[in-house]
Amino acid sequence: MALTLPSSAPSSARQALAVDTRSLNNLKLEAGQNSPDAAKEAAKQFESLFMRELIKSMREATMKSGLLDSAQGDLGSDMLDQQLSVQMSGQPGGLSEAIARQLSRQMGVAEPTFSVPSTLSLPQVTGRAGVATKAAVSPINTTTPAPKGRDDFVQHLSSTAEAVAKESGIPASFMLGQAGHETGWGRSEIRNKDGSTSFNLFGIKAGKGWTGKVAEVTTTEYINGVPRKVVAKFRAYDSYEDSFRDYARLITDNPRYEKAQATARTGSAVAYAAELQKAGYATDPEYARKLSGAIQSALRAQKAQA
């Protein structure tokens, strides 16, 4: 199967796809062999053509000064537009991937594989007042160790917390605040024997019904109001996302925390923390006060990063 433009295609489109004659010839050869790479490259060139037309339209919509306008200037602009369109096309997650998959189905060949970017983010954009605003989308990063310190800790885990919050109804700030309180904002995570993190953000212990991995560490428990060091087994996970989801299940599925779940919907950090303490989530007699303060702190960090 040969990949060609229809005869009705404008000459500019033909030129945009035939930027490199040798590359185009190779593309035709691969297409004749039903190669998945041909679909991938053709898709990239189609996206390049689209981007070029988009850039051209934007340039034409800009008012010209008339001082430096000339045929040579127009040619230079067209060459620059073509170069930009080539550089902007073929990016991971872009339009070319969707085109390549569609072409592969039509050609009856295996879909090409694409590299997945480790993070997805948007550049800063300018608001109405001309001030740059944060448009970056924090990726869900659930296996990289959380940084130490409140602001970085909250930023690192916010996306995961928000995703679980939508499913569980527990506000993200409540979970972030409790994770921050339990780990000292990332400074004292529960660790495995080899020093690696257990991803346990909420200090959930491994009871008799737990069949997953376990991290055994020394912790402080309040016995009759007196703090004592004891060795306890805690649940260990494969990611922070697993920790958030297990915590959400504990709060939403265990009748012991039914009142805490109900207060979570009211948005009151103080009431939520108080109900957790009443249900026996922790033995620290000051747990509710400390937790509500941590939740308020997480909320402030979220607002500062918004």
Helices and strands as residue ranges (DSSP letters): H 11-17, H 21-32, H 36-60, H 71-88, H 95-107, E 125-126, E 132-133, H 150-168, H 172-183, E 213-223, E 226-236, H 240-253, G 255-257, H 258-264, H 269-278, H 287-305
